[in-house]
Amino acid sequence: MESSLYGQLNSEKLADDKKVAQQIVSEINKFGINDRQRWIIMHLLSLELENVQDMRDMVEFIKSKKDKEIFISKLYDADESDWLEQEVSTNG
C-alpha cells in the first residue's frame, strides 16, 4: 500500500497536482495566446523553479530552442554576453 501524505495517497496527490496544472493551462489558453507567448510563459515559469539546477537546465533548453524568437535583446541585437545570468539576477 502507498504511504499517504496528510491522509491522501501519493498517487491521489499527484493526480490532484496534475488536475490543477491542467486547469491553469486551460485558463492561460483562454487568453488566446500564440506559440511565442507559450514559450515566454514556459521561460518565466522555469525561472520560478526551486531547484536551481533544474531552472538552469530549463532556461538553457528554452534558449537552445527559441533564443532569437522570444528574447527581445536578441531580436534587437543588444549586447548581452551572458543573458542567463542577467535573467537570473533580475528575477532572483
PyMOL Python script that loads the backbone (N, CA, C, O; Angstrom):
from pymol import cmd

cmd.read_pdbstr("""\
ATOM      1  N   MET A   1       0.843  -1.190   0.000  1.00  0.00           N
ATOM      2  CA  MET A   1       0.000   0.000   0.000  1.00  0.00           C
ATOM      3  C   MET A   1       0.880   1.243   0.000  1.00  0.00           C
ATOM      4  O   MET A   1       1.917   1.279   0.663  1.00  0.00           O
ATOM      5  N   GLU A   2       0.465   2.251  -0.741  1.00  0.00           N
ATOM      6  CA  GLU A   2       1.203   3.511  -0.804  1.00  0.00           C
ATOM      7  C   GLU A   2       1.130   4.259   0.522  1.00  0.00           C
ATOM      8  O   GLU A   2       0.126   4.209   1.233  1.00  0.00           O
ATOM      9  N   SER A   3       2.209   4.946   0.830  1.00  0.00           N
ATOM     10  CA  SER A   3       2.143   5.776   2.027  1.00  0.00           C
ATOM     11  C   SER A   3       1.307   7.010   1.711  1.00  0.00           C
ATOM     12  O   SER A   3       1.261   7.476   0.572  1.00  0.00           O
ATOM     13  N   SER A   4       0.660   7.520   2.729  1.00  0.00           N
ATOM     14  CA  SER A   4      -0.215   8.664   2.498  1.00  0.00           C
ATOM     15  C   SER A   4       0.423   9.936   3.029  1.00  0.00           C
ATOM     16  O   SER A   4       1.246   9.908   3.944  1.00  0.00           O
ATOM     17  N   LEU A   5       0.031  11.030   2.444  1.00  0.00           N
ATOM     18  CA  LEU A   5       0.523  12.340   2.833  1.00  0.00           C
ATOM     19  C   LEU A   5      -0.670  13.134   3.347  1.00  0.00           C
ATOM     20  O   LEU A   5      -1.522  13.548   2.561  1.00  0.00           O
ATOM     21  N   TYR A   6      -0.738  13.350   4.651  1.00  0.00           N
ATOM     22  CA  TYR A   6      -1.851  14.053   5.276  1.00  0.00           C
ATOM     23  C   TYR A   6      -3.187  13.395   4.912  1.00  0.00           C
ATOM     24  O   TYR A   6      -4.150  14.078   4.564  1.00  0.00           O
ATOM     25  N   GLY A   7      -3.230  12.071   4.997  1.00  0.00           N
ATOM     26  CA  GLY A   7      -4.451  11.347   4.745  1.00  0.00           C
ATOM     27  C   GLY A   7      -4.766  11.107   3.284  1.00  0.00           C
ATOM     28  O   GLY A   7      -5.822  10.564   2.960  1.00  0.00           O
ATOM     29  N   GLN A   8      -3.871  11.502   2.401  1.00  0.00           N
ATOM     30  CA  GLN A   8      -4.095  11.344   0.968  1.00  0.00           C
ATOM     31  C   GLN A   8      -2.983  10.462   0.408  1.00  0.00           C
ATOM     32  O   GLN A   8      -1.811  10.660   0.728  1.00  0.00           O
ATOM     33  N   LEU A   9      -3.346   9.497  -0.421  1.00  0.00           N
ATOM     34  CA  LEU A   9      -2.340   8.652  -1.057  1.00  0.00           C
ATOM     35  C   LEU A   9      -1.462   9.493  -1.973  1.00  0.00           C
ATOM     36  O   LEU A   9      -1.919  10.485  -2.540  1.00  0.00           O
ATOM     37  N   ASN A  10      -0.196   9.095  -2.118  1.00  0.00           N
ATOM     38  CA  ASN A  10       0.706   9.823  -3.004  1.00  0.00           C
ATOM     39  C   ASN A  10       0.154   9.913  -4.423  1.00  0.00           C
ATOM     40  O   ASN A  10       0.259  10.957  -5.068  1.00  0.00           O
ATOM     41  N   SER A  11      -0.437   8.816  -4.911  1.00  0.00           N
ATOM     42  CA  SER A  11      -0.993   8.832  -6.264  1.00  0.00           C
ATOM     43  C   SER A  11      -2.152   9.826  -6.379  1.00  0.00           C
ATOM     44  O   SER A  11      -2.330  10.450  -7.425  1.00  0.00           O
ATOM     45  N   GLU A  12      -2.934   9.975  -5.316  1.00  0.00           N
ATOM     46  CA  GLU A  12      -4.029  10.950  -5.319  1.00  0.00           C
ATOM     47  C   GLU A  12      -3.475  12.369  -5.336  1.00  0.00           C
ATOM     48  O   GLU A  12      -3.997  13.238  -6.034  1.00  0.00           O
ATOM     49  N   LYS A  13      -2.423  12.600  -4.569  1.00  0.00           N
ATOM     50  CA  LYS A  13      -1.788  13.920  -4.538  1.00  0.00           C
ATOM     51  C   LYS A  13      -1.234  14.265  -5.914  1.00  0.00           C
ATOM     52  O   LYS A  13      -1.411  15.387  -6.388  1.00  0.00           O
ATOM     53  N   LEU A  14      -0.560  13.306  -6.563  1.00  0.00           N
ATOM     54  CA  LEU A  14      -0.025  13.544  -7.903  1.00  0.00           C
ATOM     55  C   LEU A  14      -1.140  13.828  -8.900  1.00  0.00           C
ATOM     56  O   LEU A  14      -1.007  14.711  -9.748  1.00  0.00           O
ATOM     57  N   ALA A  15      -2.232  13.088  -8.802  1.00  0.00           N
ATOM     58  CA  ALA A  15      -3.374  13.301  -9.695  1.00  0.00           C
ATOM     59  C   ALA A  15      -3.985  14.684  -9.468  1.00  0.00           C
ATOM     60  O   ALA A  15      -4.346  15.371 -10.423  1.00  0.00           O
ATOM     61  N   ASP A  16      -4.099  15.089  -8.204  1.00  0.00           N
ATOM     62  CA  ASP A  16      -4.633  16.415  -7.895  1.00  0.00           C
ATOM     63  C   ASP A  16      -3.725  17.516  -8.433  1.00  0.00           C
ATOM     64  O   ASP A  16      -4.208  18.503  -8.989  1.00  0.00           O
ATOM     65  N   ASP A  17      -2.408  17.352  -8.271  1.00  0.00           N
ATOM     66  CA  ASP A  17      -1.450  18.333  -8.793  1.00  0.00           C
ATOM     67  C   ASP A  17      -1.580  18.471 -10.308  1.00  0.00           C
ATOM     68  O   ASP A  17      -1.545  19.578 -10.845  1.00  0.00           O
ATOM     69  N   LYS A  18      -1.730  17.332 -10.991  1.00  0.00           N
ATOM     70  CA  LYS A  18      -1.868  17.362 -12.445  1.00  0.00           C
ATOM     71  C   LYS A  18      -3.152  18.064 -12.855  1.00  0.00           C
ATOM     72  O   LYS A  18      -3.164  18.834 -13.816  1.00  0.00           O
ATOM     73  N   LYS A  19      -4.232  17.801 -12.129  1.00  0.00           N
ATOM     74  CA  LYS A  19      -5.519  18.429 -12.437  1.00  0.00           C
ATOM     75  C   LYS A  19      -5.428  19.947 -12.286  1.00  0.00           C
ATOM     76  O   LYS A  19      -5.928  20.688 -13.133  1.00  0.00           O
ATOM     77  N   VAL A  20      -4.801  20.402 -11.229  1.00  0.00           N
ATOM     78  CA  VAL A  20      -4.635  21.843 -11.011  1.00  0.00           C
ATOM     79  C   VAL A  20      -3.792  22.444 -12.137  1.00  0.00           C
ATOM     80  O   VAL A  20      -4.121  23.511 -12.656  1.00  0.00           O
ATOM     81  N   ALA A  21      -2.711  21.765 -12.513  1.00  0.00           N
ATOM     82  CA  ALA A  21      -1.857  22.256 -13.600  1.00  0.00           C
ATOM     83  C   ALA A  21      -2.640  22.347 -14.907  1.00  0.00           C
ATOM     84  O   ALA A  21      -2.485  23.311 -15.657  1.00  0.00           O
ATOM     85  N   GLN A  22      -3.477  21.353 -15.184  1.00  0.00           N
ATOM     86  CA  GLN A  22      -4.294  21.377 -16.396  1.00  0.00           C
ATOM     87  C   GLN A  22      -5.289  22.533 -16.369  1.00  0.00           C
ATOM     88  O   GLN A  22      -5.549  23.151 -17.401  1.00  0.00           O
ATOM     89  N   GLN A  23      -5.844  22.827 -15.202  1.00  0.00           N
ATOM     90  CA  GLN A  23      -6.769  23.954 -15.075  1.00  0.00           C
ATOM     91  C   GLN A  23      -6.051  25.281 -15.321  1.00  0.00           C
ATOM     92  O   GLN A  23      -6.610  26.188 -15.938  1.00  0.00           O
ATOM     93  N   ILE A  24      -4.817  25.392 -14.838  1.00  0.00           N
ATOM     94  CA  ILE A  24      -4.022  26.604 -15.064  1.00  0.00           C
ATOM     95  C   ILE A  24      -3.755  26.783 -16.554  1.00  0.00           C
ATOM     96  O   ILE A  24      -3.896  27.885 -17.085  1.00  0.00           O
ATOM     97  N   VAL A  25      -3.369  25.702 -17.228  1.00  0.00           N
ATOM     98  CA  VAL A  25      -3.119  25.760 -18.668  1.00  0.00           C
ATOM     99  C   VAL A  25      -4.390  26.160 -19.410  1.00  0.00           C
ATOM    100  O   VAL A  25      -4.340  26.959 -20.345  1.00  0.00           O
ATOM    101  N   SER A  26      -5.515  25.611 -18.999  1.00  0.00           N
ATOM    102  CA  SER A  26      -6.798  25.947 -19.622  1.00  0.00           C
ATOM    103  C   SER A  26      -7.100  27.435 -19.474  1.00  0.00           C
ATOM    104  O   SER A  26      -7.546  28.077 -20.425  1.00  0.00           O
ATOM    105  N   GLU A  27      -6.857  27.981 -18.288  1.00  0.00           N
ATOM    106  CA  GLU A  27      -7.081  29.418 -18.064  1.00  0.00           C
ATOM    107  C   GLU A  27      -6.159  30.264 -18.937  1.00  0.00           C
ATOM    108  O   GLU A  27      -6.593  31.256 -19.523  1.00  0.00           O
ATOM    109  N   ILE A  28      -4.902  29.880 -19.023  1.00  0.00           N
ATOM    110  CA  ILE A  28      -3.940  30.616 -19.854  1.00  0.00           C
ATOM    111  C   ILE A  28      -4.388  30.596 -21.312  1.00  0.00           C
ATOM    112  O   ILE A  28      -4.327  31.614 -22.000  1.00  0.00           O
ATOM    113  N   ASN A  29      -4.833  29.444 -21.774  1.00  0.00           N
ATOM    114  CA  ASN A  29      -5.255  29.323 -23.173  1.00  0.00           C
ATOM    115  C   ASN A  29      -6.501  30.141 -23.491  1.00  0.00           C
ATOM    116  O   ASN A  29      -6.746  30.455 -24.656  1.00  0.00           O
ATOM    117  N   LYS A  30      -7.288  30.491 -22.487  1.00  0.00           N
ATOM    118  CA  LYS A  30      -8.469  31.337 -22.697  1.00  0.00           C
ATOM    119  C   LYS A  30      -8.076  32.732 -23.183  1.00  0.00           C
ATOM    120  O   LYS A  30      -8.900  33.451 -23.749  1.00  0.00           O
ATOM    121  N   PHE A  31      -6.823  33.110 -22.961  1.00  0.00           N
ATOM    122  CA  PHE A  31      -6.343  34.410 -23.422  1.00  0.00           C
ATOM    123  C   PHE A  31      -6.066  34.419 -24.922  1.00  0.00           C
ATOM    124  O   PHE A  31      -5.831  35.478 -25.503  1.00  0.00           O
ATOM    125  N   GLY A  32      -6.092  33.244 -25.552  1.00  0.00           N
ATOM    126  CA  GLY A  32      -5.837  33.163 -26.983  1.00  0.00           C
ATOM    127  C   GLY A  32      -4.378  33.443 -27.326  1.00  0.00           C
ATOM    128  O   GLY A  32      -4.085  34.171 -28.274  1.00  0.00           O
ATOM    129  N   ILE A  33      -3.476  32.865 -26.558  1.00  0.00           N
ATOM    130  CA  ILE A  33      -2.059  33.137 -26.753  1.00  0.00           C
ATOM    131  C   ILE A  33      -1.495  32.357 -27.944  1.00  0.00           C
ATOM    132  O   ILE A  33      -2.028  31.321 -28.342  1.00  0.00           O
ATOM    133  N   ASN A  34      -0.399  32.889 -28.499  1.00  0.00           N
ATOM    134  CA  ASN A  34       0.266  32.213 -29.609  1.00  0.00           C
ATOM    135  C   ASN A  34       1.456  31.398 -29.084  1.00  0.00           C
ATOM    136  O   ASN A  34       1.760  31.432 -27.891  1.00  0.00           O
ATOM    137  N   ASP A  35       2.113  30.680 -29.969  1.00  0.00           N
ATOM    138  CA  ASP A  35       3.226  29.816 -29.546  1.00  0.00           C
ATOM    139  C   ASP A  35       4.376  30.615 -28.938  1.00  0.00           C
ATOM    140  O   ASP A  35       4.990  30.168 -27.970  1.00  0.00           O
ATOM    141  N   ARG A  36       4.675  31.788 -29.491  1.00  0.00           N
ATOM    142  CA  ARG A  36       5.756  32.606 -28.927  1.00  0.00           C
ATOM    143  C   ARG A  36       5.449  32.943 -27.466  1.00  0.00           C
ATOM    144  O   ARG A  36       6.330  32.873 -26.609  1.00  0.00           O
ATOM    145  N   GLN A  37       4.196  33.309 -27.190  1.00  0.00           N
ATOM    146  CA  GLN A  37       3.808  33.628 -25.828  1.00  0.00           C
ATOM    147  C   GLN A  37       3.875  32.395 -24.935  1.00  0.00           C
ATOM    148  O   GLN A  37       4.217  32.509 -23.758  1.00  0.00           O
ATOM    149  N   ARG A  38       3.558  31.223 -25.470  1.00  0.00           N
ATOM    150  CA  ARG A  38       3.684  29.979 -24.684  1.00  0.00           C
ATOM    151  C   ARG A  38       5.136  29.749 -24.272  1.00  0.00           C
ATOM    152  O   ARG A  38       5.408  29.390 -23.127  1.00  0.00           O
ATOM    153  N   TRP A  39       6.069  29.956 -25.204  1.00  0.00           N
ATOM    154  CA  TRP A  39       7.490  29.784 -24.886  1.00  0.00           C
ATOM    155  C   TRP A  39       7.945  30.807 -23.847  1.00  0.00           C
ATOM    156  O   TRP A  39       8.731  30.480 -22.958  1.00  0.00           O
ATOM    157  N   ILE A  40       7.459  32.032 -23.954  1.00  0.00           N
ATOM    158  CA  ILE A  40       7.808  33.061 -22.967  1.00  0.00           C
ATOM    159  C   ILE A  40       7.280  32.661 -21.591  1.00  0.00           C
ATOM    160  O   ILE A  40       7.982  32.798 -20.589  1.00  0.00           O
ATOM    161  N   ILE A  41       6.045  32.169 -21.544  1.00  0.00           N
ATOM    162  CA  ILE A  41       5.463  31.720 -20.272  1.00  0.00           C
ATOM    163  C   ILE A  41       6.278  30.564 -19.696  1.00  0.00           C
ATOM    164  O   ILE A  41       6.558  30.535 -18.498  1.00  0.00           O
ATOM    165  N   MET A  42       6.660  29.607 -20.551  1.00  0.00           N
ATOM    166  CA  MET A  42       7.481  28.487 -20.061  1.00  0.00           C
ATOM    167  C   MET A  42       8.805  29.003 -19.509  1.00  0.00           C
ATOM    168  O   MET A  42       9.284  28.516 -18.485  1.00  0.00           O
ATOM    169  N   HIS A  43       9.401  29.988 -20.185  1.00  0.00           N
ATOM    170  CA  HIS A  43      10.656  30.566 -19.701  1.00  0.00           C
ATOM    171  C   HIS A  43      10.446  31.224 -18.342  1.00  0.00           C
ATOM    172  O   HIS A  43      11.222  30.998 -17.413  1.00  0.00           O
ATOM    173  N   LEU A  44       9.405  32.034 -18.225  1.00  0.00           N
ATOM    174  CA  LEU A  44       9.142  32.715 -16.962  1.00  0.00           C
ATOM    175  C   LEU A  44       8.843  31.725 -15.839  1.00  0.00           C
ATOM    176  O   LEU A  44       9.298  31.911 -14.710  1.00  0.00           O
ATOM    177  N   LEU A  45       8.084  30.680 -16.139  1.00  0.00           N
ATOM    178  CA  LEU A  45       7.813  29.657 -15.129  1.00  0.00           C
ATOM    179  C   LEU A  45       9.072  28.899 -14.736  1.00  0.00           C
ATOM    180  O   LEU A  45       9.247  28.538 -13.572  1.00  0.00           O
ATOM    181  N   SER A  46       9.948  28.658 -15.703  1.00  0.00           N
ATOM    182  CA  SER A  46      11.185  27.941 -15.378  1.00  0.00           C
ATOM    183  C   SER A  46      12.038  28.744 -14.401  1.00  0.00           C
ATOM    184  O   SER A  46      12.759  28.165 -13.587  1.00  0.00           O
ATOM    185  N   LEU A  47      11.961  30.077 -14.476  1.00  0.00           N
ATOM    186  CA  LEU A  47      12.711  30.922 -13.544  1.00  0.00           C
ATOM    187  C   LEU A  47      12.184  30.808 -12.117  1.00  0.00           C
ATOM    188  O   LEU A  47      12.861  31.212 -11.172  1.00  0.00           O
ATOM    189  N   GLU A  48      10.987  30.265 -11.957  1.00  0.00           N
ATOM    190  CA  GLU A  48      10.369  30.107 -10.641  1.00  0.00           C
ATOM    191  C   GLU A  48      10.676  28.763  -9.986  1.00  0.00           C
ATOM    192  O   GLU A  48      10.278  28.538  -8.843  1.00  0.00           O
ATOM    193  N   LEU A  49      11.371  27.869 -10.678  1.00  0.00           N
ATOM    194  CA  LEU A  49      11.673  26.556 -10.108  1.00  0.00           C
ATOM    195  C   LEU A  49      12.544  26.694  -8.867  1.00  0.00           C
ATOM    196  O   LEU A  49      13.468  27.507  -8.835  1.00  0.00           O
ATOM    197  N   GLU A  50      12.251  25.906  -7.857  1.00  0.00           N
ATOM    198  CA  GLU A  50      13.008  25.953  -6.606  1.00  0.00           C
ATOM    199  C   GLU A  50      14.399  25.356  -6.763  1.00  0.00           C
ATOM    200  O   GLU A  50      15.354  25.840  -6.155  1.00  0.00           O
ATOM    201  N   ASN A  51      14.520  24.315  -7.571  1.00  0.00           N
ATOM    202  CA  ASN A  51      15.806  23.669  -7.784  1.00  0.00           C
ATOM    203  C   ASN A  51      16.593  24.473  -8.822  1.00  0.00           C
ATOM    204  O   ASN A  51      16.201  24.544  -9.986  1.00  0.00           O
ATOM    205  N   VAL A  52      17.690  25.069  -8.398  1.00  0.00           N
ATOM    206  CA  VAL A  52      18.459  25.961  -9.268  1.00  0.00           C
ATOM    207  C   VAL A  52      18.988  25.228 -10.502  1.00  0.00           C
ATOM    208  O   VAL A  52      18.976  25.782 -11.601  1.00  0.00           O
ATOM    209  N   GLN A  53      19.446  24.002 -10.331  1.00  0.00           N
ATOM    210  CA  GLN A  53      19.960  23.267 -11.487  1.00  0.00           C
ATOM    211  C   GLN A  53      18.843  22.970 -12.491  1.00  0.00           C
ATOM    212  O   GLN A  53      19.048  23.076 -13.700  1.00  0.00           O
ATOM    213  N   ASP A  54      17.663  22.596 -11.986  1.00  0.00           N
ATOM    214  CA  ASP A  54      16.522  22.379 -12.883  1.00  0.00           C
ATOM    215  C   ASP A  54      16.192  23.666 -13.628  1.00  0.00           C
ATOM    216  O   ASP A  54      15.920  23.642 -14.829  1.00  0.00           O
ATOM    217  N   MET A  55      16.216  24.793 -12.912  1.00  0.00           N
ATOM    218  CA  MET A  55      15.933  26.089 -13.533  1.00  0.00           C
ATOM    219  C   MET A  55      16.939  26.381 -14.638  1.00  0.00           C
ATOM    220  O   MET A  55      16.559  26.767 -15.743  1.00  0.00           O
ATOM    221  N   ARG A  56      18.203  26.200 -14.343  1.00  0.00           N
ATOM    222  CA  ARG A  56      19.239  26.471 -15.353  1.00  0.00           C
ATOM    223  C   ARG A  56      19.084  25.540 -16.558  1.00  0.00           C
ATOM    224  O   ARG A  56      19.235  25.973 -17.701  1.00  0.00           O
ATOM    225  N   ASP A  57      18.784  24.263 -16.304  1.00  0.00           N
ATOM    226  CA  ASP A  57      18.595  23.307 -17.400  1.00  0.00           C
ATOM    227  C   ASP A  57      17.426  23.716 -18.290  1.00  0.00           C
ATOM    228  O   ASP A  57      17.529  23.677 -19.517  1.00  0.00           O
ATOM    229  N   MET A  58      16.320  24.106 -17.672  1.00  0.00           N
ATOM    230  CA  MET A  58      15.147  24.511 -18.454  1.00  0.00           C
ATOM    231  C   MET A  58      15.420  25.782 -19.248  1.00  0.00           C
ATOM    232  O   MET A  58      15.070  25.868 -20.424  1.00  0.00           O
ATOM    233  N   VAL A  59      16.043  26.764 -18.612  1.00  0.00           N
ATOM    234  CA  VAL A  59      16.362  28.021 -19.304  1.00  0.00           C
ATOM    235  C   VAL A  59      17.302  27.750 -20.468  1.00  0.00           C
ATOM    236  O   VAL A  59      17.131  28.310 -21.551  1.00  0.00           O
ATOM    237  N   GLU A  60      18.287  26.902 -20.251  1.00  0.00           N
ATOM    238  CA  GLU A  60      19.239  26.566 -21.317  1.00  0.00           C
ATOM    239  C   GLU A  60      18.532  25.842 -22.464  1.00  0.00           C
ATOM    240  O   GLU A  60      18.827  26.098 -23.632  1.00  0.00           O
ATOM    241  N   PHE A  61      17.605  24.943 -22.139  1.00  0.00           N
ATOM    242  CA  PHE A  61      16.840  24.239 -23.177  1.00  0.00           C
ATOM    243  C   PHE A  61      16.008  25.226 -23.986  1.00  0.00           C
ATOM    244  O   PHE A  61      16.002  25.177 -25.216  1.00  0.00           O
ATOM    245  N   ILE A  62      15.306  26.122 -23.296  1.00  0.00           N
ATOM    246  CA  ILE A  62      14.476  27.108 -23.990  1.00  0.00           C
ATOM    247  C   ILE A  62      15.339  28.008 -24.858  1.00  0.00           C
ATOM    248  O   ILE A  62      14.971  28.329 -25.988  1.00  0.00           O
ATOM    249  N   LYS A  63      16.481  28.414 -24.332  1.00  0.00           N
ATOM    250  CA  LYS A  63      17.409  29.239 -25.118  1.00  0.00           C
ATOM    251  C   LYS A  63      17.855  28.493 -26.371  1.00  0.00           C
ATOM    252  O   LYS A  63      17.923  29.081 -27.451  1.00  0.00           O
ATOM    253  N   SER A  64      18.159  27.208 -26.236  1.00  0.00           N
ATOM    254  CA  SER A  64      18.642  26.436 -27.389  1.00  0.00           C
ATOM    255  C   SER A  64      17.557  26.252 -28.448  1.00  0.00           C
ATOM    256  O   SER A  64      17.868  26.133 -29.633  1.00  0.00           O
ATOM    257  N   LYS A  65      16.301  26.227 -28.041  1.00  0.00           N
ATOM    258  CA  LYS A  65      15.196  26.019 -28.978  1.00  0.00           C
ATOM    259  C   LYS A  65      14.678  27.317 -29.594  1.00  0.00           C
ATOM    260  O   LYS A  65      14.356  27.342 -30.782  1.00  0.00           O
ATOM    261  N   LYS A  66      14.591  28.391 -28.814  1.00  0.00           N
ATOM    262  CA  LYS A  66      13.862  29.583 -29.261  1.00  0.00           C
ATOM    263  C   LYS A  66      14.577  30.900 -29.001  1.00  0.00           C
ATOM    264  O   LYS A  66      13.931  31.947 -28.962  1.00  0.00           O
ATOM    265  N   ASP A  67      15.854  30.877 -28.828  1.00  0.00           N
ATOM    266  CA  ASP A  67      16.619  32.056 -28.427  1.00  0.00           C
ATOM    267  C   ASP A  67      16.196  33.330 -29.151  1.00  0.00           C
ATOM    268  O   ASP A  67      15.718  34.268 -28.513  1.00  0.00           O
ATOM    269  N   LYS A  68      16.361  33.379 -30.450  1.00  0.00           N
ATOM    270  CA  LYS A  68      16.109  34.618 -31.199  1.00  0.00           C
ATOM    271  C   LYS A  68      14.623  34.914 -31.368  1.00  0.00           C
ATOM    272  O   LYS A  68      14.253  36.032 -31.725  1.00  0.00           O
ATOM    273  N   GLU A  69      13.783  33.940 -31.117  1.00  0.00           N
ATOM    274  CA  GLU A  69      12.352  34.141 -31.307  1.00  0.00           C
ATOM    275  C   GLU A  69      11.645  34.725 -30.091  1.00  0.00           C
ATOM    276  O   GLU A  69      10.579  35.326 -30.229  1.00  0.00           O
ATOM    277  N   ILE A  70      12.220  34.559 -28.905  1.00  0.00           N
ATOM    278  CA  ILE A  70      11.483  35.030 -27.726  1.00  0.00           C
ATOM    279  C   ILE A  70      12.203  36.080 -26.890  1.00  0.00           C
ATOM    280  O   ILE A  70      11.566  36.744 -26.073  1.00  0.00           O
ATOM    281  N   PHE A  71      13.495  36.248 -27.064  1.00  0.00           N
ATOM    282  CA  PHE A  71      14.213  37.208 -26.238  1.00  0.00           C
ATOM    283  C   PHE A  71      14.446  38.496 -27.006  1.00  0.00           C
ATOM    284  O   PHE A  71      15.155  38.509 -28.013  1.00  0.00           O
ATOM    285  N   ILE A  72      13.853  39.568 -26.533  1.00  0.00           N
ATOM    286  CA  ILE A  72      13.898  40.849 -27.226  1.00  0.00           C
ATOM    287  C   ILE A  72      15.323  41.326 -27.433  1.00  0.00           C
ATOM    288  O   ILE A  72      15.639  41.872 -28.490  1.00  0.00           O
ATOM    289  N   SER A  73      16.184  41.134 -26.456  1.00  0.00           N
ATOM    290  CA  SER A  73      17.559  41.596 -26.592  1.00  0.00           C
ATOM    291  C   SER A  73      18.231  40.966 -27.806  1.00  0.00           C
ATOM    292  O   SER A  73      19.060  41.599 -28.461  1.00  0.00           O
ATOM    293  N   LYS A  74      17.877  39.733 -28.100  1.00  0.00           N
ATOM    294  CA  LYS A  74      18.446  39.070 -29.269  1.00  0.00           C
ATOM    295  C   LYS A  74      17.791  39.571 -30.552  1.00  0.00           C
ATOM    296  O   LYS A  74      18.455  39.669 -31.584  1.00  0.00           O
ATOM    297  N   LEU A  75      16.500  39.890 -30.501  1.00  0.00           N
ATOM    298  CA  LEU A  75      15.814  40.399 -31.686  1.00  0.00           C
ATOM    299  C   LEU A  75      16.369  41.748 -32.117  1.00  0.00           C
ATOM    300  O   LEU A  75      16.443  42.049 -33.308  1.00  0.00           O
ATOM    301  N   TYR A  76      16.758  42.561 -31.134  1.00  0.00           N
ATOM    302  CA  TYR A  76      17.225  43.899 -31.422  1.00  0.00           C
ATOM    303  C   TYR A  76      18.735  44.043 -31.317  1.00  0.00           C
ATOM    304  O   TYR A  76      19.255  45.157 -31.242  1.00  0.00           O
ATOM    305  N   ASP A  77      19.434  42.923 -31.310  1.00  0.00           N
ATOM    306  CA  ASP A  77      20.898  42.889 -31.322  1.00  0.00           C
ATOM    307  C   ASP A  77      21.547  43.683 -30.191  1.00  0.00           C
ATOM    308  O   ASP A  77      22.594  44.298 -30.392  1.00  0.00           O
ATOM    309  N   ALA A  78      20.946  43.676 -29.017  1.00  0.00           N
ATOM    310  CA  ALA A  78      21.576  44.321 -27.869  1.00  0.00           C
ATOM    311  C   ALA A  78      22.794  43.509 -27.470  1.00  0.00           C
ATOM    312  O   ALA A  78      22.839  42.300 -27.693  1.00  0.00           O
ATOM    313  N   ASP A  79      23.771  44.163 -26.888  1.00  0.00           N
ATOM    314  CA  ASP A  79      25.000  43.483 -26.499  1.00  0.00           C
ATOM    315  C   ASP A  79      24.829  42.887 -25.104  1.00  0.00           C
ATOM    316  O   ASP A  79      25.056  43.559 -24.098  1.00  0.00           O
ATOM    317  N   GLU A  80      24.424  41.609 -25.057  1.00  0.00           N
ATOM    318  CA  GLU A  80      24.263  40.905 -23.795  1.00  0.00           C
ATOM    319  C   GLU A  80      25.000  39.588 -23.900  1.00  0.00           C
ATOM    320  O   GLU A  80      24.519  38.641 -24.520  1.00  0.00           O
ATOM    321  N   SER A  81      26.176  39.535 -23.287  1.00  0.00           N
ATOM    322  CA  SER A  81      27.005  38.344 -23.447  1.00  0.00           C
ATOM    323  C   SER A  81      26.518  37.156 -22.625  1.00  0.00           C
ATOM    324  O   SER A  81      26.620  36.015 -23.076  1.00  0.00           O
ATOM    325  N   ASP A  82      25.994  37.400 -21.434  1.00  0.00           N
ATOM    326  CA  ASP A  82      25.573  36.289 -20.602  1.00  0.00           C
ATOM    327  C   ASP A  82      24.132  36.510 -20.154  1.00  0.00           C
ATOM    328  O   ASP A  82      23.882  36.896 -19.012  1.00  0.00           O
ATOM    329  N   TRP A  83      23.183  36.264 -21.061  1.00  0.00           N
ATOM    330  CA  TRP A  83      21.789  36.552 -20.775  1.00  0.00           C
ATOM    331  C   TRP A  83      21.249  35.693 -19.638  1.00  0.00           C
ATOM    332  O   TRP A  83      20.360  36.143 -18.914  1.00  0.00           O
ATOM    333  N   LEU A  84      21.753  34.472 -19.454  1.00  0.00           N
ATOM    334  CA  LEU A  84      21.249  33.605 -18.379  1.00  0.00           C
ATOM    335  C   LEU A  84      21.489  34.268 -17.028  1.00  0.00           C
ATOM    336  O   LEU A  84      20.577  34.344 -16.205  1.00  0.00           O
ATOM    337  N   GLU A  85      22.691  34.742 -16.796  1.00  0.00           N
ATOM    338  CA  GLU A  85      22.999  35.393 -15.526  1.00  0.00           C
ATOM    339  C   GLU A  85      22.159  36.650 -15.349  1.00  0.00           C
ATOM    340  O   GLU A  85      21.706  36.944 -14.243  1.00  0.00           O
ATOM    341  N   GLN A  86      21.947  37.398 -16.440  1.00  0.00           N
ATOM    342  CA  GLN A  86      21.135  38.617 -16.349  1.00  0.00           C
ATOM    343  C   GLN A  86      19.695  38.266 -16.027  1.00  0.00           C
ATOM    344  O   GLN A  86      19.071  38.933 -15.202  1.00  0.00           O
ATOM    345  N   GLU A  87      19.151  37.228 -16.663  1.00  0.00           N
ATOM    346  CA  GLU A  87      17.770  36.807 -16.394  1.00  0.00           C
ATOM    347  C   GLU A  87      17.636  36.374 -14.945  1.00  0.00           C
ATOM    348  O   GLU A  87      16.686  36.762 -14.265  1.00  0.00           O
ATOM    349  N   VAL A  88      18.576  35.578 -14.470  1.00  0.00           N
ATOM    350  CA  VAL A  88      18.516  35.069 -13.105  1.00  0.00           C
ATOM    351  C   VAL A  88      18.636  36.206 -12.112  1.00  0.00           C
ATOM    352  O   VAL A  88      17.897  36.235 -11.129  1.00  0.00           O
ATOM    353  N   SER A  89      19.545  37.143 -12.338  1.00  0.00           N
ATOM    354  CA  SER A  89      19.771  38.209 -11.384  1.00  0.00           C
ATOM    355  C   SER A  89      18.593  39.182 -11.332  1.00  0.00           C
ATOM    356  O   SER A  89      18.344  39.777 -10.283  1.00  0.00           O
ATOM    357  N   THR A  90      17.862  39.361 -12.434  1.00  0.00           N
ATOM    358  CA  THR A  90      16.732  40.270 -12.421  1.00  0.00           C
ATOM    359  C   THR A  90      15.491  39.617 -11.842  1.00  0.00           C
ATOM    360  O   THR A  90      14.554  40.312 -11.448  1.00  0.00           O
ATOM    361  N   ASN A  91      15.468  38.296 -11.784  1.00  0.00           N
ATOM    362  CA  ASN A  91      14.290  37.611 -11.263  1.00  0.00           C
ATOM    363  C   ASN A  91      14.570  36.895  -9.951  1.00  0.00           C
ATOM    364  O   ASN A  91      13.671  36.234  -9.431  1.00  0.00           O
ATOM    365  N   GLY A  92      15.734  36.988  -9.407  1.00  0.00           N
ATOM    366  CA  GLY A  92      16.071  36.253  -8.208  1.00  0.00           C
ATOM    367  C   GLY A  92      16.366  37.142  -7.106  1.00  0.00           C
ATOM    368  O   GLY A  92      16.674  36.681  -6.006  1.00  0.00           O
TER     369      GLY A  92
END
""", "prot")
cmd.dss("prot")
cmd.show_as("cartoon", "prot")
cmd.util.cbc("prot")
cmd.orient("prot")
